[in-house]
């Protein structure tokens, strides 16, 4: 049990984000315990902002891919009907 008081653990807000190394200065804390602790309004706002930014980037990437696929299809159609 003593090892929970020393060192640090890795924490992630989102799966695709790099891990942050946080100290184990709380009473034998683990990532599972930290996940259950209430968060401050600032932490909640920052997480919401990161989540919205991630969703926005994913939406932009999907739109970009759709536009590229549409352009490729149009180019293929144009070459197929070329005289």
N, C-alpha and C positions, 0 to 999 in steps of 0.2 A: 504493500500500500504506500510505502514511502516514496516510491518512484513517481507517484502522481503529484507530489509536492515540488519536484525539481524539473528543470528543463522546460520544454515548450511542446506545443502540439500544432499541427497544421489545421487551419480553418479555411473554409471556402463558403462564399455567399452563393455562388452559382457554380454548377459543375464545370463549365468551360473556363472559368477564371483561374488564374494561378493561385496557389495556396499562400496564405499569410501565416507566418510563424508567430504564434501568440504564447506568452509565458504562462506557466502553470502556477501562478502566484496565489490563486484562490484555493480554497480548501480541497486539495486533491481533485481539481476539476478535470473533466474529460470533454472532448468535443460534443458528446451526447448531452452532457449536463449543460454546457454552454448554449447549446441549441434551445434548451428549455427556458433559459433565463429571459426575463422581460427585457425588451430593448428600448432605448431612449427614443424620443421623437426624431432626433437628428439621425440616428441609425436607421430608423424606419424610412425616413425621407430619402436618405442616401441609397438604401436598397431599392426603393421604388424608382428612383431616378435611374439607377443602373439597369433595372429590369425594363423600364420604358425605352431606354437607349438601345438595349439589346434587341428588343422587339422591333424598334424602328429600323435598326440596321438589318435585321433579318427580312423585314418587309421590303426594304430598298433592294436587297440582294435578290429577292424573289422577283421583283419588278424588273430588275436589270436582266436577269436570266430570261424572263418571258419576252422582253424586248429583243434580246439577242436571238432567241429562237424564232420570233416573228420575222426578224430581218433575214435570218438564214433561209426561212421558208419562202419569203418573198424573192430572195435572190435565186433560189432554186427554181421557183415558178417562172421567173423572168428568163432564166437560161433554157428552160424546157420549152417555152413558147417563142424563143428567139427565131427570127426567119432565117 
